[in-house]
Amino acid sequence: MPDISNLKPGESYIVIKEFTDYDGNLHKVGERWIFEEINYLPYHSGLSLNVIENGKSVTYRFQDEPDQQQKLLECFMDYVAE
């Protein structure tokens, strides 16, 4: 199971190492959000990260495939901190 599954609902996280999601959004060091939930979509190994950022619900998409964000998802806790 990907490391991203270690996020805790309701916890606040800060990005400590830049990463890019499936849609090409760059998440810079210092970005903060509250984790809500993860939804896994078996079709094309899609994963949606649902967070509250700046008071709004936001969804960031990833693809758990070797040529996409699989390595990022496997060590996601190296990119964020509580």
N, C-alpha and C positions, 0 to 999 in steps of 0.2 A: 504494500500500500504506500502511496506517495507520502513523503514527509509533510506535505501541506495539510494532511489530515490531522496533524497535531495541533492545529489552531483551536483555541477555546472560544466557544460562543460567548459574546458579551465582553470579551477582553479587548483592550486597546493595544494596537500594535504600531510600531514605527519601522519604516524601511531603513535598514542599516547598510544595504548594498544594492545598487541600482539593478533593475531588471526590466525586461520588456514583455508585455503580455501578447496574446495571440493577435490582437487588433493593432499591435504596433505602438501601444501606449507605453511611454517610458515612465517608470515609477522611480523617482529620484530619492536619494537619501534625505530623510527628514519627513517624508510623506507619512501622515498619520491617519488611521482609520480604526473603527471598531468592527471586529469580525462578527458576522451574523451566521452564515452557513455556506456549505459547499454543495453544489448539485453536480452530479456526475451524469453525463449523457453518453451512453454506450456508443451511439452513432459517432464514428470518427474520434472516439476517446475524448470527447469534449468535457471540460470541467469549468464550472462557473463559480467564481469566488464572489460572494455577496457580502458587502460591507456597508457601514455607515461612514460617509466621509463628508465633513463640513455640514453635518446635519441632514444629509440626503442619502437615500439608498442608492448604491452604485453596484453594478455587476462588472467584474473583470473576467474575461474569457481566456482559457488556456486550452492547449491540445496535448494530451498525454501520449505523444508519439515521439520516437527517436529523432525525427528531423524537425521537431517543433520544440515544445517546452518541457519534454519529459525529464531532462536532467535538472532543470530548475525546480520542478515539482518534487523531485526526489530529495532535494536538499533545501527546500523552501525556508526552513527555519534558520538557515545561514543568511537569509536575506532580510528577515524581520526579527524584531525583539519586542517582548511585552513591555 
